Every structure is written in structure tokens, then in C-alpha cells.
Amino acid sequence: MGFLSVLSFAHKLAAQRLQPGGIAIDATAGTGADTLFLAKTAGPRGRVFAFDIQKEALALTRQRLEKEPDETLAPISLHLGSHSLMKSTIPAEYHGKISVIMFNLGYLPTEQSDKQVITQTESTLTALEAALDLLLPGGVITVVLYPGHEGGSQEAAAVEAWASALPPRAAQAIMYRGIQRSDAPYLIALERKKRL
Ligand SMILES: C[S@@+](CC[C@H](N)C(=O)[O-])C[C@H]1O[C@@H](n2cnc3c(N)ncnc32)[C@H](O)[C@@H]1O
């Protein structure tokens, strides 16, 4: 049967916390799979914000969303820009009320995409700090990391070090990882604890 894939495990953690009417962020829209999942889970009374720095990614996300009946999805705002700006982009009324924030790092997974355009350690860490601030207590951040490509292993190590150093009273951090292949993708997830 096998264990859940890293992506399925991220969706499972997200689905446990995101209720109909809830608010969620896809920090790396890519082809829109996570954006669609969040919009379906939050439903028409919810709200979803998605970020990507590539027009191509947002176009793919839009195409994917257009195939779904509108009335089944949360209203979605697609932002062309870095997730490191999420705090200033997302209206203040939503701050502290986000149930789920998903990051899927690395490059846009399409045949034609430029594989040099990848998430960068510095902006990823800035975005993670902002994400933690935006979360509802009990909300989660999921981060899928790709140590198998150039730049990805440094980014993964930096995210792991950042998450490990968080005070447990601020957030609980876990890792979901196959341990037989050091280059396989893995997941770090954080649950926000009560406000300090
Ligand atoms: C692995 S893909 C995401 C996959 C996506 N979740 C899906 O379902 O297809 C990573 C995405 O992050 C985007 N990205 C890179 N740097 C970014 C940044 N600073 N802010 C937001 N998105 C970024 C890339 O353009 C790429 O589309």
C-alpha cells in the first residue's frame, strides 16, 4: 500500500484544519493544484489567496480553476509577486485568521518552464516568518522541500534550521520524510500555538 506521498500528507494536514468558510494561502501557486484544493476545501464562503512570481504559473492556475463550477469554490485572489510580500498584500482584516498556508518550493513543474526560476532561501524564510504571523492559533503551514536540485538542498537545510529553532510555545514543527533517499522531497509542517 505504501505511505502517503509528501504532497498527499500536506493535503491531509491542511484538510484537517481548513473548514468550510475558512481562509487559506497558496504561497507557490505553480500549476494551481494546491490553490484548487484549498478553494474547494474552504468552499464558497471561504477565501483563498495565491502567489507566484511567474505569469505562466498564474495562467496555468487560472486555467485549472476555470474548469471547476464557480459555486463550489472559495473566491480566489491570484497575486503576481513574491510570497515574501504576503503580509503587506493580504488585507489586515485577515491577519491572524488564516487556517492553512501551503508552500511547495522549487521550480514550476511543467515541460516548458525555466528550471532556473526557483524559490530562493532568503525570500522563502521571509515568507515563512510572515506566514507564521498571519496564522490563526491552531492553523498550519506546510512546506514541501526539494533537496534533489541545485539550490534546493541549501534551501531545505535553511528551512529545517529555521523550523527547528522556533520556540515550541510559538509553533510545533514536524517533518515527514522517507529516509532511504536523501534527495527525495520531504515535508516540514508547523502548527501555530496560541498568541504569546
Ligand atoms: C513547485 S512549484 C509549485 C507547485 C504547485 N503547488 C502546483 O500544484 O503545481 C513552485 C512555484 O513557486 C514559484 N515561486 C518561486 N519563487 C517564488 C516567490 N518568491 N514567491 C511566490 N512563488 C514563487 C515558482 O514560480 C513555481 O511556480
The ligand as a MOL file (V3000), in Angstrom:
LIG
                    3D

  0  0  0     0  0            999 V3000
M  V30 BEGIN CTAB
M  V30 COUNTS 27 29 0 0 0
M  V30 BEGIN ATOM
M  V30 1 C 6.9770 23.5210 -7.1320 0
M  V30 2 S 6.1580 24.8850 -7.8420 0 CHG=1
M  V30 3 C 4.6360 24.8770 -7.0290 0
M  V30 4 C 3.7870 23.7270 -7.4570 0
M  V30 5 C 2.3050 23.9760 -7.2450 0
M  V30 6 N 1.9210 23.9160 -5.8560 0
M  V30 7 C 1.4420 23.0420 -8.0930 0
M  V30 8 O 0.4920 22.4740 -7.5900 0
M  V30 9 O 1.7550 22.9320 -9.2770 0 CHG=-1
M  V30 10 C 6.9980 26.2630 -7.1820 0
M  V30 11 C 6.4580 27.5950 -7.6840 0
M  V30 12 O 6.9980 28.6170 -6.8420 0
M  V30 13 C 7.1020 29.7730 -7.6270 0
M  V30 14 N 7.9630 30.7500 -6.9400 0
M  V30 15 C 9.3080 30.8730 -6.9660 0
M  V30 16 N 9.6960 31.8820 -6.1630 0
M  V30 17 C 8.5680 32.4260 -5.6320 0
M  V30 18 C 8.3080 33.5070 -4.7410 0
M  V30 19 N 9.2970 34.2170 -4.2130 0
M  V30 20 N 7.0230 33.7800 -4.4280 0
M  V30 21 C 5.9970 33.0360 -4.9280 0
M  V30 22 N 6.1830 31.9990 -5.7850 0
M  V30 23 C 7.4500 31.7000 -6.1220 0
M  V30 24 C 7.6330 29.2690 -8.9540 0
M  V30 25 O 7.3880 30.2170 -9.9740 0
M  V30 26 C 6.8480 27.9620 -9.1210 0
M  V30 27 O 5.7240 28.1370 -9.9050 0
M  V30 END ATOM
M  V30 BEGIN BOND
M  V30 1 1 1 2
M  V30 2 1 2 3
M  V30 3 1 2 10
M  V30 4 1 3 4
M  V30 5 1 4 5
M  V30 6 1 5 6
M  V30 7 1 5 7
M  V30 8 2 7 8
M  V30 9 1 7 9
M  V30 10 1 10 11
M  V30 11 1 11 12
M  V30 12 1 11 26
M  V30 13 1 12 13
M  V30 14 1 13 14
M  V30 15 1 13 24
M  V30 16 1 14 15
M  V30 17 1 14 23
M  V30 18 2 15 16
M  V30 19 1 16 17
M  V30 20 1 17 18
M  V30 21 2 17 23
M  V30 22 1 18 19
M  V30 23 2 18 20
M  V30 24 1 20 21
M  V30 25 2 21 22
M  V30 26 1 22 23
M  V30 27 1 24 25
M  V30 28 1 24 26
M  V30 29 1 26 27
M  V30 END BOND
M  V30 END CTAB
M  END
